[in-house]
Amino acid sequence: MIKETIKEPNPPFEVEIIDTEPTKIKNPYSGQSCVLQPTAIAVYDCIKGAEMIGNSTVVREGCDWFMEHYPKEYSVLLD
């Protein structure tokens, strides 16, 4: 079996990529979910952490990146 490699876009800031496989992420408010690639998970985690500490620059850069590269996922998880 050949494993397909998906080219992911570069994140907008330095991230630590922990996940190795696409993972389903759930919006804690709406209950909706979608599958994110490992890089997108790392950016999402940074956005959520930045929200908690009030770092609006990271939130904005991360959300802009999501809107450009993962618009459907952005509308489910971050909009």
N, C-alpha and C positions, 0 to 999 in steps of 0.2 A: 504494500500500500504506500502510495506517495502522498506525503503531507504537503498541502498547498501553503505557500508562504504569502501572507498578505502584507503589502507595503503600506505601512502606516505613515501618516504625516508627522513631521517633526513637531514636538510640543512647543508651546509658546514660551516656556521657561523650563528650568532644570527640574526634572521629576525623577523619582525612584520607581522603576517599573518592577513590581513584585509578581504580578500575575503573569502566567505563561500561556494561558488559553483565554479565549473570549469568555466572558462571564455575564450572567444576567444581573442587572442592577435595577433596584426598585426605588421609585420616587416615594419617600416616606410620607408625603402629604397626599398625593393622589392615588397611590397604590399601583399606578401603571409601572411597567417595567420594559426594558429593552436590553439587548445584548451589546456589550461594548468590547472592543479590542483592548489588549493590555495597555497600550499607550493612552487611549482614551480614558481608561479606568484611573490611571495615574493622574491625569489632568483633572478629572472629575473629583478625585480625592483631594487634590490641592485646592480646588475651588471651594469645596465644602469646608475644608480646614480654614481657608482664608476668610470665609463668611463668619466662622466662629470667633476669629480674632480681629475682625474688622479691617482686613487688608483689601481695600476696594480695588487696588491696582491689579492684584493677582486675580480677583474675581472677574474683573472686566476683561483682562487679557485672555483668561481661560474661557469665558463665555463667548468672546469674539471668535476664538479658535474653534469652539464647538459649533457655532453658527455657520462657520465657513466649511468645516470638514465633516461634521455630523449633524446636519440641520434637523433631521427627524428625531434623533436621540436628544438633541438640545431641547426640542419642544416637549418631549416626554419628561426629561429629568430636571431641566434648569429654567424653563420659561415660566 
